[in-house]
């Protein structure tokens, strides 16, 4: 029989990078390592409560979010979030040095726009669009109804479209 520690490690390995990026978005990068460490410690202690292995990513994302919310309540502040994504641009680099430079600049503009979203919209947009969670999964992580996630994502996407429409026109994208 597999020990709790081994099970946790096995389940964590394929999703660790996604969880770290989520922690960075919540903390604006400043305390991402601490948030992730505290969340992993909480998760390791409680992994036996997880009924199905396939729910691990959502379950641990919820632990991260809950840990962050609790930390913010203690600090009495609500940061907006980091979208740097551990050095990964949000816009794919194109072949050639000029295209790569343009993509990096575009990625920074997109990251800045995402930074400006209200915390609730930013978290919902990142979970759904950045991490690929379903609305139902994001709702579980954020402790809200799926309809609330859907409306936050819709408002966040609209705000991003409005903010980025000049960039889309310059790069030939659709708005």
N, C-alpha and C positions, 0 to 999 in steps of 0.2 A: 504494500500500500504506500502511496506517495505521501510524504510528509507535507505539512502546511507550508513550510519554507520552500521546499522544492516546487510545489504547485504554484506558489506565488511567483517564484522566479521564472518558471516556465511560461506562465501567463503574461508576465510583465515584459519579457524580452521583446516580443514583436510590437508592442504598443508604447514602449517607453518614450520614443522620440515624439510621438503625437501628444502624449501626456505632458512632456516637457514644454512643447510649444504652447499648449493650453495654459500651463502655469505662467509662461512668459507673457502671454497676452493679458492674463488677469493682473499681473504684477508690474507691467511695463518693464519687465526684465530685472528690476532692481532686486527683488527677493525671490525670484523664480526657483533658485536652487533650494532655498530654505523651505518654500512652500511645498515643493515636490518632495523633499526629504521628510517633512512632517507628515505629509499625506501618505507616503509610502510606509512610514512607520505605523500609521493608523490602519492602513490597509492590510499590512502583514499580520497585525494582531487580530484582525477581524476576517481574514480570508476564509475561514471555516464557515462564516455566515453566508458566503456566496454559494447559491444553489447550483448554478450552471456556469461552466467555464466560459461559454460564449458571451455571457453578460459582463465579463471582467472589465472590458474597456469602459463601458458606460458606468459601471459601478465605481471604478476607481476615479473616473472623471468627476463623478458626483462627490466622492471623498475630497478631491482637490478643491472643487468649488465650495463645498461646505466649510472646509478648512480656511479658505480664503475669506469667505463671508464672515466667519467667526473672528478671524484676525482683524478684518476691517472694523468690525463692531468694537473690538478692543481698542483699536487705534482712533476710532471716530472719524475716519476718512474713507472716501470712495475713489480710488484711482481709476483712470480711464482705461489703461491697458496698453501693452506692448504688442506691436504687430510685426516686429522684426523677424520673428520666426526662426531663431537660431541661425541667422545668416542666409536664409533661403528667401530669395525675392518672390513676391506674389505673382509677378509676371514672368513667364518663361523667357530665358535669354534666346535670342536668335543667332544664327551663325554669323561669324565675323565680329571683329572688335568694335566697330561702330554700333552695330545692332546690339551687342552685349552691353555697351555703355548706355545706350538709349533704354534698354530694358531695365537696367539697374536704376536709372533715374526715374523711370515710370514706376518701378516697384516702390521706390521711396515715396513718391507722391501718393500712391495707393495706400501705403502703410500709414502715412500721415492722415489721410482721409479716414481710414479706419480708426485711428487713434482719437479722432474728434467725435466719434459716435458716443452717445450716452452709454454708460457701462452695460445696462441691460440689453441694448441693441447690439453692442459690440460683441458681448459674450454669445448671444444667440446667433448672430451672423457667423462668428468664427466657428462655433460648434457645428452648424449646418453646412456652411459653404467651405470653411477652411479644414474641418476635420471629417466631414462626410457623415455626421450623425443624422439620423432621421429626426423629424420634429418630436416624435414620441420619446426618443432617446435624450434629446436635448432638454425636453420638459422634465424628464426624470433627474437629469444632472442639475438643472437650475431650480428644481422644486416648484415648478409652475405648471399650468395646464398646457397641453399641446397647442391650443388655440392662441394662448398668450405668446408662445414661441413663434408661431406663424405670423402674428401681427408684429412682433418685434423684428423678425427677419424682414418682413415686407417694408416696415418703416426704415430699417437700417439700409436695405438695398436701395430704396428710393433716395435716401440721403446720400449714399455713395454715388448713385447715378447723377444726382444733381451736382455734387461736388466735382465729379470726374468728367462731366460731359465735355468741358473744353479739351481735356486730355484725349478723350475718345475721338473728338473731331480732328485733332492734330495727328493722331496715330492711325486714323482711318477706321477706327472701331465704330460700332453702332452704339447709340445712346438709348 
